[in-house]
Amino acid sequence: MIAILGAGKMGEALLSGVLRAGRRPSDLLVAERSEERGALLRERYGVEVVSNREAAAKADTLVLAVKPQDMGTLLDEIGPHVPSGGLVISVAAGITTAFIEDRLPEGVPVVRVMPNTPVLVDEAMSVVSAGSHADETHLRKAEELLTPVGKVLRLPESLQDGATALSGSGPAYFYYLVEAMVDAGILLGMPRAAALEMVVQSAVGAAVMLRDSGEHPVTLRENVTSPGGTTIAAIRELERHGVRAAILEAIEAARNRGRELASG
């Protein structure tokens, strides 16, 4: 039995992904504070909606999908009810496995996960890390849960703040770039809708080529960059304005902010 505690956008996305992967609604529980939201999920997915304590007592795998600031309160509530043989999976940004382990019965395995918002379209990048009591079996269970909604990568927990900065926040960087490119198209006289369609399809095509070709991004960029051509003129301006350095510093700043949030 799998219980998802906290059914916001991320929790619901995981719920729908697990169901699409072949799990039956009867194999799942959802704990949601809002009665209205709970009723909607019950109607939409046919799952049983229960209290946090009931979910903790009944399920052998708990997925904690509440906001980071709510995690302490949730753990205080469910801690006494979590079975020692259960698995706890946390998708709360910045919350360490040690923080969770300290509030659960001794020996409960915890796996920390950093997914990103493309989980909503089954294209997530999820990074998983084992806590001090989690072993290969527990990591595989977490991966089985996440694979239906995207790609899963294992990393040491010491790199989770970096993963949050790189892939957790990553989609926002691409949206920012798309927004700027669309504005450039408008500057060049194109209708907004046409500019958006061109940029989005270029982004999708480039991403698929990068994923499927096996080529290094430098090679793919060079294939578009003819001597004395339009692309190299644009690249020169990007370099002149320090775009590469700005990206490095931005992602490092995101990592640092994640550490600050985790430390309270």
TIKE-662473 format. One line per 4 residues: number of its first residue (from 1); their letters; for each residue x, z, y of N, C-alpha, C. Coordinates in Angstrom, 2 decimals, decimal comma. Each point is the difference from the previous one (the first is absolute). Last residue first. Example, Ala and Ser with C-alpha at 12.3 -4.5 7.8 and 13.67 -1.06 7.14 Angstrom:
% residues 2
2) SA) 12,85 7,08 -2,25 0,82 0,06 1,19 -0,77 0,73 1,09 ~ 0,29 -0,07 -5,72 -0,89 0,00 1,19 0,90 0,00 1,20 $
END
This chain:
% residues 264
264) GSAL) 17,07 7,86 26,77 -0,97 0,74 0,79 0,34 0,08 1,46 ~ 2,15 -2,38 -3,81 0,52 1,35 0,25 -0,93 0,83 0,87 ~ -0,97 -4,54 -1,07 0,09 0,73 -1,27 0,45 1,43 0,21 ~ -0,12 -3,01 3,65 -1,35 0,35 -0,42 0,03 0,84 -1,26 $
260) ERGR) 4,08 -1,72 1,57 -0,52 1,01 0,92 -1,39 0,47 -0,43 ~ 1,99 -3,54 -2,34 0,67 1,26 -0,30 -0,52 1,13 0,89 ~ -1,50 -4,35 0,88 -0,55 0,48 -1,27 0,60 1,32 -0,40 ~ 1,77 -2,21 3,70 -1,30 0,60 0,33 -0,66 0,53 -1,26 $
256) NRAA) 3,99 -2,39 -0,50 0,25 1,28 0,63 -1,29 0,72 0,34 ~ -0,26 -4,39 -1,71 0,52 0,91 -1,02 0,19 1,40 0,57 ~ -1,16 -3,40 2,99 -1,14 0,34 -0,85 0,42 0,97 -1,09 ~ 3,35 -1,74 2,73 -0,82 0,94 0,75 -1,23 0,43 -0,81 $
252) EIAE) 2,76 -3,35 -1,77 0,69 1,28 -0,05 -0,79 1,07 0,74 ~ -1,54 -4,34 0,27 -0,26 0,52 -1,34 0,72 1,33 -0,20 ~ 0,69 -2,25 4,09 -1,41 0,35 -0,14 -0,28 0,63 -1,36 ~ 4,30 -1,78 0,96 -0,22 1,27 0,69 -1,45 0,46 -0,15 $
248) LIAA) 1,21 -4,20 -1,79 0,75 1,05 -0,68 -0,31 1,36 0,63 ~ -1,78 -3,75 2,12 -0,69 0,26 -1,27 0,70 1,12 -0,76 ~ 1,99 -1,53 3,97 -1,23 0,73 0,30 -0,75 0,34 -1,28 ~ 3,83 -2,75 -0,26 0,37 1,39 0,26 -1,24 0,86 0,28 $
244) RVGH) -0,68 -4,62 -0,51 0,48 0,58 -1,27 0,34 1,49 0,18 ~ -1,20 -2,53 3,82 -1,15 0,28 -0,86 0,44 0,65 -1,31 ~ 2,31 -1,44 4,46 0,27 1,14 -0,87 -1,13 0,36 -0,94 ~ 0,66 -3,73 3,33 -0,84 1,13 0,39 0,14 1,20 -0,95 $
240) RELE) 2,35 -4,06 -0,82 0,36 0,37 1,38 -0,78 1,22 0,47 ~ -1,00 -1,95 -4,22 1,26 0,73 -0,03 0,40 0,48 1,40 ~ -3,79 -2,71 -0,36 -0,25 1,27 -0,70 1,25 0,85 -0,03 ~ 0,38 -4,34 1,71 -0,70 0,89 0,92 -0,31 1,35 -0,64 $
236) RIAA) 1,99 -3,34 -2,66 0,94 0,42 1,03 -0,68 0,96 0,98 ~ -2,65 -2,06 -3,27 0,82 1,07 -0,57 0,99 0,53 1,04 ~ -2,60 -3,79 1,12 -0,81 1,22 -0,02 0,81 1,19 -0,53 ~ 2,02 -4,19 -0,06 -0,21 0,37 1,40 -0,81 1,29 0,09 $
232) ITTG) 0,64 -1,98 -4,18 1,22 0,71 0,43 -0,10 0,39 1,47 ~ -3,53 -2,55 -1,84 0,04 1,34 -0,58 1,22 0,76 0,48 ~ -0,71 -4,60 1,25 -0,89 0,93 0,69 0,14 1,43 -0,52 ~ 4,29 -3,27 -0,63 -1,46 -0,17 -0,03 -0,77 1,09 0,72 $
228) GPST) 4,95 -0,94 -1,17 -0,48 -0,46 1,30 -1,51 -0,11 0,12 ~ 1,45 0,33 -4,87 0,99 0,02 1,09 -0,58 -0,55 1,30 ~ -3,39 2,29 -3,50 0,82 -1,22 0,10 1,00 0,11 1,14 ~ -3,08 3,40 -3,09 0,78 -0,01 1,24 0,95 -1,19 0,02 $
224) VNER) -2,90 1,50 -3,64 -0,89 -0,43 1,09 0,79 -0,26 1,28 ~ 2,13 1,60 -3,95 -0,64 -1,26 -0,39 -0,93 -0,55 1,08 ~ 2,12 4,28 0,43 0,92 -1,10 0,29 -0,60 -1,35 -0,37 ~ -2,40 3,93 -1,06 0,02 -0,24 1,45 0,90 -1,18 0,35 $
220) LTVP) -0,12 1,38 -4,48 -1,27 -0,61 0,38 -0,06 -0,27 1,50 ~ 3,76 2,30 -1,64 -0,01 -1,39 -0,49 -1,29 -0,71 0,42 ~ 0,39 4,60 0,93 0,91 -0,77 0,85 -0,01 -1,47 -0,41 ~ -2,42 3,15 -2,62 -0,67 -0,40 1,24 0,89 -0,78 0,95 $
216) HEGS) 0,76 -0,35 -5,29 0,24 1,01 1,02 -0,69 -0,43 1,30 ~ -1,93 -1,65 -4,82 1,04 -0,28 1,00 0,14 1,17 0,97 ~ -3,28 -0,63 -3,64 1,23 0,68 -0,38 1,13 -0,22 0,97 ~ -4,88 -1,50 -0,15 1,13 -0,93 -0,12 1,26 0,67 -0,53 $
212) DRLM) -4,36 2,23 0,99 0,01 -0,80 -1,23 1,24 -0,87 -0,18 ~ -0,89 3,03 3,87 -0,25 0,74 -1,24 0,29 -0,83 -1,24 ~ 0,33 -1,99 4,29 1,01 1,05 -0,11 -0,14 0,75 -1,31 ~ -3,27 -3,20 1,08 1,28 -0,64 -0,28 1,10 1,03 -0,21 $
208) VAAG) -4,18 1,58 1,38 -0,06 -0,48 -1,38 1,31 -0,68 -0,39 ~ -0,46 1,41 4,46 0,07 1,15 -0,90 -0,01 -0,43 -1,46 ~ -0,59 -3,28 3,37 1,37 0,50 0,00 0,16 1,17 -0,97 ~ -4,34 -1,76 0,65 0,87 -0,95 -0,69 1,43 0,49 -0,09 $
204) VASQ) -3,08 2,56 2,50 -0,33 0,04 -1,42 0,93 -0,92 -0,79 ~ 0,40 -0,07 4,68 0,46 1,28 -0,54 -0,27 0,10 -1,50 ~ -1,61 -3,75 2,32 1,46 -0,04 -0,05 0,55 1,28 -0,61 ~ -4,58 -0,21 0,83 0,37 -0,81 -1,16 1,51 -0,15 -0,13 $
200) VVME) -1,63 2,36 3,73 -0,33 0,72 -1,23 0,40 -0,81 -1,22 ~ 0,50 -2,01 4,26 0,96 1,09 -0,21 -0,27 0,73 -1,31 ~ -2,96 -3,48 1,33 1,32 -0,52 -0,27 1,00 1,11 -0,33 ~ -4,38 1,18 1,36 -0,02 -0,63 -1,32 1,39 -0,52 -0,37 $
196) LAAA) -0,61 1,81 4,32 -0,05 1,04 -1,02 0,04 -0,62 -1,39 ~ -0,25 -2,92 3,68 1,31 0,66 -0,05 0,03 1,05 -1,10 ~ -4,09 -2,11 0,85 0,94 -0,93 -0,62 1,38 0,64 -0,13 ~ -3,31 2,41 2,28 -0,35 -0,11 -1,42 0,97 -0,91 -0,74 $
192) RPMG) 0,41 0,50 4,76 0,39 1,19 -0,74 -0,26 -0,15 -1,48 ~ 1,06 -4,38 2,91 -1,11 0,94 -0,13 0,42 1,19 -0,87 ~ 3,85 -2,60 2,72 -0,85 -0,11 -1,19 -1,17 0,97 0,05 ~ 3,89 -0,67 3,19 -1,23 -0,75 0,23 -0,93 -0,13 -1,18 $
188) LLIG) 4,28 2,54 0,74 0,29 -1,44 -0,14 -1,25 -0,86 0,08 ~ -0,29 4,73 0,15 0,85 -0,38 1,13 0,30 -1,49 -0,01 ~ -2,20 1,84 -3,67 -0,92 -0,10 1,13 0,77 -0,42 1,26 ~ 2,51 0,85 -3,85 -0,78 -1,21 -0,17 -0,97 -0,22 1,15 $
184) ADVM) 2,44 4,00 -0,13 0,87 -1,12 0,34 -0,74 -1,33 -0,14 ~ -2,18 3,90 -1,38 0,08 -0,05 1,46 0,89 -1,16 0,46 ~ -0,16 0,82 -4,56 -1,27 -0,57 0,45 -0,02 -0,10 1,53 ~ 3,65 2,15 -1,95 0,07 -1,44 -0,24 -1,30 -0,69 0,44 $
180) AEVL) 0,24 4,74 0,22 0,89 -0,61 0,98 0,06 -1,52 -0,16 ~ -2,48 2,46 -3,18 -0,64 0,10 1,32 0,85 -0,68 1,06 ~ 1,82 0,42 -4,30 -1,05 -1,01 0,04 -0,69 -0,01 1,36 ~ 3,13 3,38 -0,76 0,66 -1,30 0,13 -1,03 -1,13 0,08 $
176) YYFY) -1,61 4,30 -0,84 0,55 -0,04 1,36 0,66 -1,35 0,25 ~ -1,51 0,97 -4,31 -1,14 -0,27 0,88 0,47 -0,13 1,45 ~ 3,20 1,25 -3,14 -0,36 -1,41 -0,16 -1,19 -0,36 0,88 ~ 1,37 4,47 -0,14 1,05 -0,80 0,65 -0,35 -1,49 -0,08 $
172) APGS) -2,75 3,13 -2,25 -0,21 0,02 1,46 1,04 -0,83 0,72 ~ 0,30 0,65 -4,76 -1,02 -0,97 0,42 -0,22 -0,04 1,50 ~ 3,12 3,32 -1,84 0,41 -1,40 0,06 -1,07 -0,99 0,41 ~ 0,13 4,98 -0,92 -0,33 -0,50 1,34 0,24 -1,50 0,12 $
168) GSLA) 0,92 1,83 -4,17 -1,24 0,67 0,38 -0,49 -0,47 1,36 ~ 4,19 -1,54 -1,68 -1,16 -0,67 -0,58 -1,31 0,67 0,35 ~ 4,11 1,56 2,10 0,23 -1,41 -0,30 -1,25 -0,70 -0,53 ~ 0,16 4,75 1,09 0,34 -0,77 1,20 0,05 -1,50 -0,28 $
164) TAGD) -0,72 2,97 -3,60 -1,13 0,10 0,92 0,24 -0,86 1,23 ~ 3,51 0,48 -3,02 -1,04 -0,90 -0,53 -1,23 0,01 0,88 ~ 3,44 3,02 1,02 0,41 -1,37 0,30 -1,02 -1,01 -0,49 ~ -0,66 4,45 -1,09 -0,21 -0,16 1,44 0,42 -1,40 0,45 $
160) QLSE) 0,78 1,17 -4,52 -1,41 -0,22 0,30 -0,27 -0,13 1,49 ~ 4,20 0,89 -2,63 -0,18 -1,26 0,71 -1,45 -0,25 0,40 ~ 1,49 3,82 -2,56 0,78 0,05 1,23 -0,16 -1,27 0,84 ~ -1,86 0,51 -4,43 -0,83 0,53 1,08 0,75 0,08 1,32 $
156) PLRL) 1,24 -3,79 -3,63 0,14 1,45 0,14 -0,82 0,50 1,18 ~ -1,81 -4,37 -2,35 1,14 0,38 0,82 0,14 1,52 -0,03 ~ -2,94 -4,59 -2,35 0,48 1,38 -0,08 1,21 0,20 0,91 ~ -4,42 -3,56 0,19 1,45 0,14 -0,05 0,35 1,48 -0,08 $
152) VKGV) -4,42 -3,90 -0,46 0,45 1,40 -0,01 1,52 0,02 -0,18 ~ -4,43 -3,54 1,72 1,31 0,19 -0,64 0,43 1,45 0,13 ~ -5,31 -1,35 0,04 1,21 -0,54 0,62 1,24 0,26 -0,82 ~ -4,56 1,43 -1,12 -0,18 -0,26 1,42 1,29 -0,46 0,68 $
148) PTLL) -0,40 1,16 -4,77 -1,11 -0,91 0,29 -0,17 -0,33 1,48 ~ 3,42 3,20 -1,50 0,30 -1,42 -0,25 -1,18 -0,93 0,28 ~ 0,00 4,99 0,14 0,26 -0,75 1,22 0,20 -1,49 -0,20 ~ -0,79 3,26 -3,58 -1,08 0,18 0,97 0,15 -0,94 1,18 $
144) EEAK) 3,37 0,23 -3,27 -1,19 -0,63 -0,57 -1,18 0,08 0,95 ~ 3,96 2,28 1,15 0,17 -1,45 0,14 -1,21 -0,74 -0,56 ~ 0,20 4,67 -0,55 -0,19 -0,34 1,42 0,09 -1,51 0,20 ~ 0,95 1,60 -4,25 -1,42 0,19 0,29 -0,31 -0,36 1,44 $
140) RLHT) 4,49 0,00 -1,34 -0,73 -1,14 -0,56 -1,49 0,11 0,26 ~ 2,77 3,60 1,22 0,23 -1,15 0,88 -0,75 -1,23 -0,50 ~ -0,11 3,84 -2,68 -0,79 0,19 1,21 0,19 -1,15 0,98 ~ 2,58 0,07 -3,96 -1,41 -0,16 -0,33 -0,87 0,10 1,24 $
136) EDAH) 4,66 0,90 0,34 -0,30 -1,42 -0,15 -1,48 -0,25 -0,28 ~ 0,71 4,63 2,28 0,92 -0,76 -0,83 -0,45 -1,46 -0,10 ~ -0,57 4,86 3,31 -0,54 -1,27 -0,48 1,06 -0,76 -0,79 ~ 0,47 4,25 2,49 -0,57 0,19 -1,33 -0,53 -1,30 -0,61 $
132) SGAS) 1,99 0,33 4,46 0,95 0,68 -0,89 -0,52 0,17 -1,42 ~ -1,89 -4,15 2,83 0,32 1,37 0,38 0,86 0,65 -1,07 ~ -0,32 -5,45 1,08 -0,35 1,12 -0,87 0,37 1,33 0,64 ~ -1,52 -4,99 2,18 1,13 0,92 -0,21 -0,49 1,18 -0,82 $
128) VVSM) -1,50 -5,46 1,89 -0,28 1,24 -0,72 1,29 0,79 -0,21 ~ -2,46 -4,21 3,20 1,26 0,60 -0,42 -0,29 1,35 -0,62 ~ -2,81 -4,89 1,17 -0,05 1,44 -0,25 1,35 0,48 -0,52 ~ -2,69 -4,33 2,54 1,33 0,39 -0,43 -0,03 1,51 -0,12 $
124) AEDV) -4,32 -3,72 -0,30 0,73 1,15 0,52 1,45 -0,01 -0,45 ~ -4,16 -3,01 -0,45 1,36 -0,48 0,29 0,85 1,14 0,57 ~ -4,96 -0,26 -1,00 0,79 -0,03 -1,25 1,40 -0,56 0,20 ~ -3,25 1,05 3,48 -0,13 -1,37 -0,52 0,88 -0,20 -1,23 $
120) LVPT) -0,19 4,21 2,25 -1,40 -0,43 0,15 -0,23 -1,41 -0,53 ~ 4,31 2,05 0,35 -0,70 0,49 -1,19 -1,45 -0,47 0,03 ~ 3,11 -0,58 3,67 -0,42 -1,13 -0,83 -0,52 0,39 -1,38 ~ 1,78 3,38 3,17 -1,39 -0,44 0,13 -0,37 -1,28 -0,75 $
116) NPMV) 3,90 3,23 -1,91 -0,31 -0,48 1,34 -1,37 -0,67 0,02 ~ 2,83 4,23 -2,98 -0,56 -1,35 0,01 -0,14 -0,50 1,43 ~ 2,77 4,01 -2,66 -0,21 -0,55 1,34 -0,53 -1,41 -0,15 ~ 0,42 4,84 -3,22 -0,19 -1,44 0,14 -0,15 -0,36 1,48 $
112) RVVP) 1,66 4,18 -3,86 -0,29 -0,37 1,40 -0,04 -1,52 0,12 ~ -0,78 3,85 -4,12 0,60 -1,29 0,35 -0,45 -0,35 1,41 ~ 0,29 4,64 -3,51 -0,49 -0,64 1,22 0,77 -1,30 0,21 ~ -1,20 4,15 -4,06 0,75 -1,17 0,47 -0,66 -0,65 1,21 $
108) VGEP) 0,01 5,32 -1,69 -0,89 -1,17 0,15 0,80 -1,18 0,54 ~ 1,75 4,59 -0,73 0,21 -1,05 -0,99 -0,90 -1,20 0,12 ~ -1,53 4,71 2,05 1,37 -0,33 -0,39 0,03 -1,11 -1,04 ~ -4,19 0,27 3,38 0,57 0,80 -1,09 1,37 -0,50 -0,40 $
104) LRDE) -1,17 -1,10 4,99 -0,66 -0,25 -1,29 0,58 0,92 -1,06 ~ 1,61 -0,48 4,53 -1,39 0,44 0,14 -0,82 -0,26 -1,25 ~ 4,64 -1,28 0,62 -0,01 1,41 0,39 -1,42 0,57 0,04 ~ 0,79 -4,67 -0,80 0,34 0,83 -1,17 -0,09 1,49 0,32 $
100) IFAT) -0,54 -3,19 3,52 -1,16 0,04 -0,90 0,26 0,93 -1,18 ~ 3,50 -0,71 3,05 -1,12 0,63 0,73 -1,21 0,15 -0,92 ~ 3,68 -2,44 -1,61 0,27 1,45 0,01 -1,11 0,76 0,70 ~ -0,01 -4,73 -0,02 -0,45 0,55 -1,29 0,24 1,50 -0,05 $
96) TIGA) -0,77 -2,21 4,83 0,97 -0,02 -1,09 -0,60 0,54 -1,29 ~ -2,05 -2,63 4,47 -0,16 1,23 -0,77 0,93 -0,06 -1,21 ~ -0,58 -3,67 3,18 0,81 1,09 0,52 -0,08 1,30 -0,78 ~ -3,99 -3,48 -0,52 1,30 -0,30 0,62 0,67 1,28 0,47 $
92) AVSI) -3,49 -0,55 -4,16 0,04 0,48 1,39 1,40 -0,19 0,59 ~ -1,93 -0,74 -4,57 0,22 -1,19 0,83 0,01 0,37 1,48 ~ 0,72 2,45 -5,28 -0,29 0,12 1,43 0,30 -1,31 0,71 ~ -1,15 2,17 -5,20 0,58 -1,13 0,71 -0,42 0,11 1,46 $
88) VLGG) 0,25 3,21 -4,81 -0,44 -0,11 1,39 0,77 -1,14 0,66 ~ -1,45 1,83 -5,30 0,91 -0,77 0,85 -0,60 -0,09 1,39 ~ -0,58 3,81 -4,42 -0,49 -1,13 0,79 1,10 -0,69 0,78 ~ 0,02 4,10 -2,91 0,36 -1,27 -0,63 -0,45 -1,22 0,77 $
84) SPVH) -0,97 4,53 1,35 1,47 -0,12 -0,06 0,43 -1,32 -0,61 ~ -4,68 0,53 2,77 0,57 0,37 -1,30 1,50 -0,27 -0,05 ~ -3,09 1,35 4,35 0,73 -1,14 -0,57 0,61 0,42 -1,34 ~ -2,45 2,90 3,12 -0,83 -0,71 -0,96 0,71 -1,18 -0,67 $
80) PGIE) 1,72 2,99 3,60 -0,32 0,83 -1,16 -0,76 -0,74 -1,10 ~ 1,14 -2,43 4,11 1,15 0,51 -0,75 -0,35 0,81 -1,22 ~ -2,89 -2,05 3,59 -0,02 -0,47 -1,38 1,09 0,61 -0,87 ~ -0,62 1,18 4,74 -1,32 0,02 -0,63 0,07 -0,33 -1,49 $
76) DLLT) 3,85 -0,21 2,78 -0,42 1,40 -0,11 -1,32 0,12 -0,74 ~ 1,58 -4,29 1,00 0,77 0,61 -1,08 -0,35 1,48 -0,18 ~ -1,98 -2,41 3,60 -0,47 -0,50 -1,29 0,71 0,68 -1,16 ~ 1,46 0,95 4,39 -1,32 0,59 -0,26 -0,54 -0,43 -1,35 $
72) GMDQ) 4,02 -1,99 1,44 0,18 1,41 -0,26 -1,30 0,69 -0,35 ~ -0,04 -4,60 1,37 0,52 0,22 -1,34 0,13 1,49 -0,34 ~ -1,42 -2,46 4,16 -1,00 0,70 -0,80 0,53 0,42 -1,37 ~ 2,50 -2,58 3,24 -0,30 1,28 0,64 -1,03 0,82 -0,77 $
68) PKVA) 1,22 -4,48 -1,43 1,10 0,97 -0,15 -0,31 1,38 0,58 ~ -4,06 -2,96 -1,80 0,96 -0,14 1,09 1,09 1,06 -0,14 ~ -2,32 -1,48 -4,55 -0,44 0,55 1,29 1,06 -0,24 1,06 ~ -0,24 -1,03 -4,96 0,00 -1,07 1,00 -0,54 0,50 1,34 $
64) LVLT) 1,78 1,33 -5,29 -0,25 0,67 1,28 0,15 -1,02 1,12 ~ -1,08 0,01 -5,50 0,59 -0,81 1,05 -0,39 0,62 1,34 ~ 0,36 1,68 -5,47 -0,57 0,18 1,33 0,75 -0,87 0,99 ~ -0,93 0,58 -5,64 0,81 -0,65 1,03 -0,72 0,14 1,33 $
60) DAKA) -1,93 1,90 -3,75 1,39 0,22 -0,40 0,97 -0,72 0,93 ~ -5,22 2,23 0,87 0,84 -1,19 -0,16 1,41 0,37 -0,46 ~ -3,57 3,30 0,95 -0,45 -0,95 -1,01 1,02 -1,10 -0,32 ~ 0,56 3,53 3,40 -0,18 0,64 -1,30 -0,29 -1,01 -1,10 $
56) AAER) 0,46 -1,35 4,58 1,28 0,55 -0,48 -0,13 0,57 -1,40 ~ -3,90 -1,56 2,19 0,89 -1,12 -0,33 1,31 0,51 -0,59 ~ -3,01 3,17 1,67 -0,49 -0,57 -1,25 0,88 -1,17 -0,45 ~ 0,93 1,98 4,17 0,31 0,92 -1,09 -0,45 -0,56 -1,35 $
52) NSVV) -1,06 -2,42 3,96 1,44 -0,01 -0,26 0,34 0,88 -1,20 ~ -4,92 -1,95 -0,03 0,81 0,79 0,93 1,47 -0,10 -0,37 ~ -3,16 -4,18 -1,26 0,03 1,43 -0,27 0,78 0,73 1,09 ~ -2,42 -5,00 -1,89 0,62 0,64 1,17 -0,14 1,51 -0,16 $
48) EVGY) -0,01 -4,65 -3,40 -0,52 1,34 0,28 0,78 0,60 1,17 ~ -0,83 -5,44 -0,71 0,83 1,13 -0,41 -0,68 1,32 0,35 ~ -1,22 -4,87 0,88 -0,58 0,66 -1,18 0,81 1,17 -0,50 ~ 0,51 -3,16 3,98 0,88 -0,09 -1,17 -0,55 0,67 -1,25 $
44) RERL) -2,40 -0,32 4,34 0,82 -1,21 -0,03 0,75 -0,17 -1,32 ~ -2,70 3,91 0,96 -0,84 -1,20 -0,10 0,84 -1,25 -0,20 ~ 2,22 4,06 0,70 -0,75 0,10 -1,26 -0,85 -1,26 -0,22 ~ 2,28 0,48 4,07 0,93 -0,32 -1,09 -0,70 0,05 -1,34 $
40) LAGR) -2,47 1,28 3,81 0,34 -1,43 0,09 0,91 -0,41 -1,16 ~ -1,08 4,54 0,51 -1,16 -0,74 -0,48 0,27 -1,51 0,01 ~ 3,29 2,85 1,86 -0,08 0,16 -1,45 -1,15 -0,79 -0,60 ~ 0,41 0,22 4,68 1,05 -0,85 -0,58 -0,03 0,07 -1,52 $
36) EESR) -2,89 2,84 2,28 -0,40 -1,38 0,24 1,00 -0,97 -0,62 ~ 0,94 4,61 -0,05 -1,07 -0,32 -0,94 -0,44 -1,46 0,14 ~ 4,94 2,08 1,08 -1,19 -0,53 0,66 -1,06 -0,38 -1,04 ~ 4,25 1,58 -1,46 -0,68 1,05 0,77 -1,30 -0,48 0,61 $
32) EAVL) 2,42 -1,61 -4,68 -0,13 -0,44 1,39 -0,84 1,03 0,76 ~ 2,37 -1,54 -5,09 -0,31 1,18 0,81 0,03 -0,41 1,46 ~ -0,61 -2,55 -5,11 0,39 -0,08 1,40 -0,42 1,29 0,69 ~ 1,09 -2,16 -5,35 -0,70 0,93 0,88 0,51 -0,21 1,42 $
28) LDSP) -0,03 -2,93 -5,11 0,48 0,35 1,34 -0,88 1,03 0,67 ~ -0,71 -2,37 -4,24 1,36 0,55 -0,15 0,54 0,54 1,32 ~ -4,23 -2,28 -0,45 -0,11 1,32 -0,64 1,36 0,66 -0,21 ~ -0,43 -4,49 1,70 -0,36 1,01 1,00 -0,09 1,41 -0,58 $
24) RRGA) 3,28 -3,45 -2,38 -1,45 0,17 0,15 -0,28 1,02 1,09 ~ 4,40 -3,43 -0,47 -0,50 1,35 -0,22 -1,51 0,04 0,20 ~ 2,86 -3,95 0,73 -0,67 0,19 -1,28 -0,47 1,40 -0,31 ~ 2,05 -2,19 4,07 0,99 -0,06 -1,08 -0,61 0,31 -1,36 $
20) RLVG) -2,46 0,32 4,06 0,26 -1,41 -0,29 0,98 -0,16 -1,15 ~ -0,89 4,35 1,55 -1,18 -0,55 -0,68 0,20 -1,48 -0,34 ~ 3,34 2,18 2,47 -0,04 0,56 -1,35 -1,19 -0,57 -0,78 ~ 0,34 -1,13 4,56 1,05 -0,64 -0,79 0,02 0,48 -1,44 $
16) SLLA) -2,94 2,01 3,15 -0,47 -1,34 -0,36 1,03 -0,74 -0,84 ~ 1,24 4,28 1,60 -1,16 0,09 -0,88 -0,46 -1,38 -0,45 ~ 3,35 0,27 3,27 0,52 0,35 -1,33 -1,13 0,09 -1,01 ~ -1,24 -0,72 4,41 0,73 -1,17 -0,48 0,58 0,26 -1,39 $
12) EGMK) -2,09 3,56 2,28 -0,98 -0,96 -0,52 0,69 -1,24 -0,54 ~ 2,72 3,25 2,04 -0,61 0,54 -1,22 -0,99 -0,98 -0,60 ~ 1,94 -1,08 4,17 0,99 -0,07 -1,08 -0,60 0,48 -1,31 ~ -2,72 0,26 3,86 0,32 -1,40 -0,31 0,97 -0,10 -1,17 $
8) GAGL) -2,33 4,52 -0,19 0,07 -0,85 1,18 0,37 -1,42 -0,42 ~ -0,99 4,35 -2,67 -0,37 -1,41 -0,22 -0,14 -0,74 1,32 ~ 1,81 4,70 -2,67 0,14 -0,62 1,31 -0,25 -1,49 -0,12 ~ 1,29 1,99 -4,26 -0,42 1,00 0,98 0,30 -0,52 1,40 $
4) IAIM) -0,73 -1,86 -5,32 0,56 -0,36 1,31 -0,58 0,96 1,02 ~ 0,76 -0,04 -5,68 -0,77 0,43 1,16 0,74 -0,38 1,26 ~ -0,26 -1,26 -5,68 0,71 -0,10 1,27 -0,92 0,45 1,12 ~ 0,48 0,55 -5,76 -0,85 0,00 1,19 0,89 0,00 1,25 $
END
